[in-house]
Amino acid sequence: LKAIKAAKDVTDIQMLVLSKDQSLELFSGYPEDYTTICTNLMIEFGLTIEGKQIPGVEDDLSDKDKMDTKVRIIDSMEQRLEQRFSSLCQAAQSGDADIVIKLARQGANLNQIDYDGRTAMHKACKEGNHKVVEILIQNDAERNSKD
């Protein structure tokens, strides 16, 4: 935890800078507040909570620091989504129902396709992992996608 002080006119402003682990620990007891804060931060950068540009919101290209931060946010979110999808496919293929449930709750895209056009459903079906297939269906995964 690090405190940064900045003088502005007569009033002092103090900002606390938290590491990722510290912020997650702080907000673990307040999931509603965590979601609200994340949503507000994303809106500040003109992004939806999924990391997509909000339609009609223009970027302030003159603020280079803000634009650099926005690019890092988008890159980080894309990496996280790819990691989540990779984990989902591995869990579906191996029959790890608990991991599939966890990833579905975390918002993994259950209908995302890999380089061969296969979804987690394809992988679970191919391996005969019926429990995983049931979980995917219960979480609204597409039943009839073709690879």
Buried (B, 14 or more C-beta within 10 A) or exposed (E): EEEEEEEEEEEEEEEEEEEEEEBEEBBEEEEEEBEEEEEEEBEEBBBEEEBEBEEEEEEEEEEEEBBEEBEEBBEEBEEEBEEBBEBBBBBBBBBBBEBBBBBBEEEBBBEBBBEEEBBBBBBBBEBEBEEBBEBBEEBEBEEEEEE
